[in-house]
């Protein structure tokens, strides 16, 4: 998955500690390649099709191929 490049602002405040994260119905875990755990908050539109992050509660993600990513074998 890759975040579409049209994300320019954060739409909501992400809790910084595990207790605040749990209070917001989130789960603290390692997300992607970042070295530390972060709060992963649920959205009501997860899994729906979007063409830009202005259509989503969070960010619009895209499945891309290795060729699109520029990965060489």
KAKACOR-V234735 format. One record per residue. N is the residue number from 1. RES is the residue in three letters. PSI is psi as a letter, one per 30 degrees, with the letter a starting at -180 (NA if undefined). Layout:
n	res	psi
N	RES	PSI
N	RES	PSI
This chain:
n	res	psi
1	UNK	k
2	UNK	k
3	UNK	k
4	UNK	l
5	UNK	g
6	UNK	g
7	UNK	j
8	UNK	f
9	UNK	l
10	UNK	k
11	UNK	f
12	UNK	l
13	UNK	k
14	UNK	k
15	UNK	k
16	UNK	f
17	UNK	l
18	UNK	e
19	UNK	e
20	UNK	e
21	UNK	e
22	UNK	e
23	UNK	f
24	UNK	g
25	UNK	g
26	UNK	l
27	UNK	k
28	UNK	k
29	UNK	l
30	UNK	k
31	UNK	k
32	UNK	b
33	UNK	g
34	UNK	k
35	UNK	f
36	UNK	l
37	UNK	k
38	UNK	l
39	UNK	k
40	UNK	j
41	UNK	k
42	UNK	l
43	UNK	l
44	UNK	f
45	UNK	g
46	UNK	k
47	UNK	f
48	UNK	l
49	UNK	k
50	UNK	l
51	UNK	f
52	UNK	l
53	UNK	f
54	UNK	f
55	UNK	g
56	UNK	l
57	UNK	e
58	UNK	c
59	UNK	l
60	UNK	k
61	UNK	l
62	UNK	k
63	UNK	k
64	UNK	l
65	UNK	l
66	UNK	e
67	UNK	e
68	UNK	e
69	UNK	f
70	UNK	g
71	UNK	k
72	UNK	k
73	UNK	NA
